[in-house]
């Protein structure tokens, strides 16, 4: 009989099939390596389209004189930026942000206090959590209209103060000396729930055994807060710090809806919008937006350097 094992065709067939199998395996591995990038393709495209392309356009608009409608654009270089820093009515409104900046830290202190108290066993704490967080769920425009009635002369606030014997009250939204304090107070009430939830979630992530061990060792509530809670939620405090600064610099919704920036309540964002859409100076408004963006990024960078993210050490 003829020995078929020595046939060249019978030897070559398995080698060919093995080559095809190796090629298919390589294609599958290549597709697997490309799969994450295919899933990222749409989000990255949307990010470029709606974030980085508008930023690039804003940078190009900031160096031209343009009314936003005509096709004529006059290149002016850094003149728009020089104008912002040399005209007090443009750059001076940044001082209005100081009220919201101070209010943001008051808000953080109140939120941290409430979150710490409600992280322990307190009666009706679930009810209190809902009451504190509820204002953040309400639309900001609705809150602004509500507080227009609260702060108006002989309104809700004046009636409450009159009930405890305080009758000589200022015009909360009409007196330039107190208008920004009033609006910053509304902002505190509006966004208190956000910081409260952030702090409460961070505190509840601290191991219960650590807090119980501190209580067994005789530590007071203040000692628990100082040496365990604060170091344990340091990254969240840093995040709230960044949000507070960015929010104070970009305050817009409440002062715009309540007063439209009148009576000394205009913020830098309100003035930027008025410059672009009321006075049709899109180039100048774009330069103002670029300055605001750079300030927020600079403050964030400084905060990261001064208070870097690090793993908390519970002492």
Buried (B, 14 or more C-beta within 10 A) or exposed (E): EEEEEEEEEEEEEEEEEEEEEEEEEEEEEEEEEEEEEEEEEEEEEEEEEEEEEEEEEBBBBBBBBBEBEEEEBEEBEEBBBEBBEEEEEBBEBBEBBEBBBBBBBBBBEBBBEBBBEBBEEEEEBEEBBEEBBEBBEEEBEEBBEBBBEBBBEEBEBBEEEEEEEEEEBBBBBBBEEBBBBBBBBBBBBBBBBBBBBBBBEBBEEBEEEBBEEBBEEEBEEEBBBEBBBBBBBBBBBBBBBBBBBBBBBBBBBBBBBBBEBEBEBBBBBBBBBBBBEEEBBBBBBBBBBBBBBEBBEEBBEEBEEEBEEEEBEBE
